[in-house]
Amino acid sequence: MESHPQQPAQGRHESTEERADRRWSELLQEVRVTQTGVQILFGFLLTVVFTPKFATLSETDRMIYVVTALLGAATTGLLIGPVTFHRFVTGRHIKPETVIWASRLTMLGAVFLLATVASALLLILRVAMNDSAVPWLVGGLVVWFVLCWFALPAWARHHYHARK
């Protein structure tokens, strides 16, 4: 768990509450971007079952669809969670703790979003290509997302922290 010093040794000179307010605003902006994408993806997933093509899907593809829809619902829950969490505890003077929990929900939401996108791509490419290359394509994209979303930020965090 992170510590929240009253006056950090370097960087901004802000109180614990000021830091929590700033971090909450930053997190809220991040969640807004992610929520929009998830809502569009989930909305699309909800309509797929009502298309004529759905009736022709194999049992495997139907199962992939069900898993994808469930992942989309779980992702939506995780990324809306910070907003409802904040609303529920507003006025309780626990903003620093709220930011930590909301950040955890958001990071878990990103992991679930990765799984949702991978599952949706698997289904779409299986239907579009019916090719043995599909798992390799999806696997390559998952690696790409992991690099962009998790590995690069983790590397930068470690690399630039080590220099200070």
N, C-alpha and C positions, 0 to 999 in steps of 0.2 A: 504494500500500500504506500502511496506517495505521502511525503510529509508536506506540510503547508506552512513554511516559515513566515513569520510576520514580515520580515524584511529580508529578501533573498540577497545572498552575497553578491551576485552579479545580475544584470538584467534590470527589469522593472523594479521600481520601489513602490510596492502596493501592499495593502493589507490583505489578510486572508480573504475577507469578504470581497474586496475589489478584484482580487485574482479569480475568485469563484465566479463573480459576475462576468468578467472578461472571458473566462474559459466556457461558461455557459453560453454566451453569445456566439462564440466560435463554434461550439458543438452544435448549436441550433442551426447555424448556417449549413454545416456539413450534413446534418440530418435532413434538412429541407431538400438538398440536392439528391440525396440517396432515396428519400421517400418518393419523390416524383417518379424516378425510374422504376422503383418497385411497384408503385401503384399502376403504372402503365403496363408493366409486364404481367402483374397479377390480373388486371382487368382483361387483358388479352387471353390469358390462360383460362379464365372463367368462361369465355365465349367459345373456346375450341370444341368443347363437348357438344355444342349445339350445331356444329357444322356437318354437312353431309359426309365429308371425308372421315370424320371420327368413326362412323359405323364400319368403315373398311379397315380400320387399324387392326394389327395383330394383337394378340393377348399381351405380348411383351411390350408393344408400344402403348397399349392402354395402361399397363402398369407403370411405365415410365411417365405417362401423363399424370396419373394419380399421385405419384411421388413428387413430380414437379409442382403440381397444384398445392400439395401439402407443404412443400418447402416454401412456395410463394406465400402461403398464408402465415407460416411461422416467421418468415422474413418480415412481412408486413407488421406482425405483432411486435417483433423486436425493435423495429425502427420507429414505431409509434410509441413504444414503451417509454422512451425518455420524456416525451411530452406529457403523458398521463402521470408518470412518476413525479415530474416537477409540479404539475397541477395539484396532485394529491398532497404533497408536502410543503407547498408554498405557505409562507408565514410561520414555519416551524423553526426557522433559524438553523437550518442544516444544509445550506446551499453548497458548501464544499463537499459534503458527503453525497449530495444529490448529483453533482457534476461527476463524481467518481462512478456512481452507479449508472448514470446515463451514458457515460463513456463506455462502460463495460457492455451495456445493452447494444450500443451502436457498433462496437467492434464485433460482437457476436452476430449482429445483423449483417455485417459485411461478410462474415464467414458463410452465413446462410444464403446471402445473396449470391456468393460464388457458387454454392451448391445448386441454387435455383437456376442460375444462368447455364451452368454446365448441363444440368438435367434437361432444360428446355432446348439447348443446342443439340443434345443427343437425340431427342425426339424429332426435332425439325430436320436434322441432317439424315437421320434414318429414313424418314419419309421422303425427303427430297432426293437422296442419292442411292439408298439401298446398296451401300458399298462397304466393303471391309475396311476402308480407310477412315470411316466415321469415328470409331473410338480413338484413333490416332489424332485426328483433327481436333476432337473435343479435348483430348488429353493435352495436346499442344497449347490450346487456348487456356485451359486451366492453369498450366505452368505459366503462361504469359500473365494471366490475372494475378496469380500468386506473386510473381516477380513485381508487377506494377503496384499492387495493393498492399503487399505485406513485406516482401524481401527488401525492396528498395528503401521504403521508409525505415525499416529496422536497421539496414546498413547505414543510412544517413544518420540516424539517431545515435548509433554506436560510434561511427566515424567522427562526427563533429563533437560529440561529447568527449571522446578521448583526446581531442586536440586542446580542450580548455584546461 
